[in-house]
Amino acid sequence: MKFYRYIFFFLLITSALLQGETFRVMDKKTGAPLAGANVLIVGSEKGTVSDEEGYFTLKNLDPTTEIRITYMGYYAVSYTHLTLPTN
């Protein structure tokens, strides 16, 4: 039984360390979440896609990281990590 406690503790600590910062992509006018928005870290090949509620998570961002968000039918927007709006 102690073995399972150690595994649970290890998984809990590991998941806490791997968590990044979470943001949400929404339509500014209606407030509707934008599922499937492309999020790219400018100057790299790294990126992600927003989930069905418009949320995405990025790890290890420094204050000067530039993020570009694109979505079909909308203008692309770019933010630096310091200016990303949060919800």
N, C-alpha and C positions, 0 to 999 in steps of 0.2 A: 504493500500500500504506500510506503514511503517513496518508492520509485515513481509512482504516478504523481505524487505531489511535486517531486523535483521536475518532472517533465512539464507539468502544468505551470510551475513557477518559471521555468526556462522559456516556455512559449509566451507567457505573459510579458516577460522582460524583453524578449526578442521583438514581439509585435510592437511594443512601446517604442523601441529604438528605431524601428523601420518606418514609423509613421511620418508622414510629411505634412505639408500645409495643404489644407483643403479650401477650395474656392468654388464658386457657383457661377455658371453662365446663364443669364436670363435676358429676355427681351426687355429693353428699357421702357418701352411704352406700356406693354401689357403685364409685365412681370412674370410671364410664362417661362418655365425652364427650357433651355435649348439642349435637348438630348442629341448626342453625337457630334457636338462641336469639336473641331480639331484645335488642339492646343500644342504649340510648338515653342521650344526654347530656341530663340534666334541665335544663329551661329553654331548650332549643333544639329545632330540628327535625332535628338531626343524630343519626345513629346508624348501626348496622351490624347484621349477622347473623353468628353464628358459623358456621364452615365444618364440614365433615363430621367433623373431629377435635375440634370444640369451640373452635377458636382464633378470635380476632378481634383486629384491630389498630385502634387509635385514635391520631390524630396531634394534636400541639400541646395536650397536657393540662397544665393547671396544677394545683397541689396541692389546690385547693378544688373542682375539677370533680366533680360528682356524677353517677354512672352508675347506671342502673336496668336490671336484667337480668330478662327475663320468658321463660317457657317453658311451653307447654301442660302442665297437670297438676302444676305446681310453684308454690310461692309466689314472688311477685316479691321480689327483693332489691335493695337500694341500697347503694352504696359511694361514698365519696369517693376521689379518685385516690390519696391517701396510704394508704388502708386496703385497696386492691385486693390480694387474694392473688395471687401469681404462681407459676407452675410452671416 
